[in-house]
Amino acid sequence: MKVIFLKDVPKIGKKYEAKEMSDGYALNFLIPRGLAEVATNASAKRMAVEKAKEDAERKIQEDLLLKNLKDVDGVTIEMEGKANEKGHLFAGIHSAEIAPEITKQTRLIISPEFIKLEKPIKEVGEHQITVEVQNKKVTFTLNIKPL
């Protein structure tokens, strides 16, 4: 059965991708959970329109972010996290948690995909974080304080 993915499914398929799947997997797992739908001509056309619209919005957001990227350069963003007495955080801080803090403190909306982290931050203190948009890079300081 050919299906079109509505969301990214790790190791299976990406959003808007059409792929041949076994009938049982598609009917019992993907479709009931809203991860995919049966591929028809009408659904393929609708998905192509949605993908084009999403790509256009993403391009507009990228261009806007590129113009305002200098507002983040050199800024210090403050965050708090639960830590032990040695300064190790109980939960690592990912780019998905950093992005809302940037928005809150600088009023600049940055998608987590543009924040480059090698691995989650697990230590209290100052960390240099890179934001990369269309090959333009800026860095800011993330200061993590214990709760």
Buried (B, 14 or more C-beta within 10 A) or exposed (E): BEBBBBEEBEEBBEBBBBBEBEEEBBBEBBBEEEBBBEBEEEBBEEBEEEEEEEEEEEEEBBEEBBEBBEBBEEBEBEBEBEBEEEEEBEEEBBBEBBBEBBEEBBEBEBBBEBBEBEEEBBBBEEBEBEBBBEEEEBBBEBEBEBE
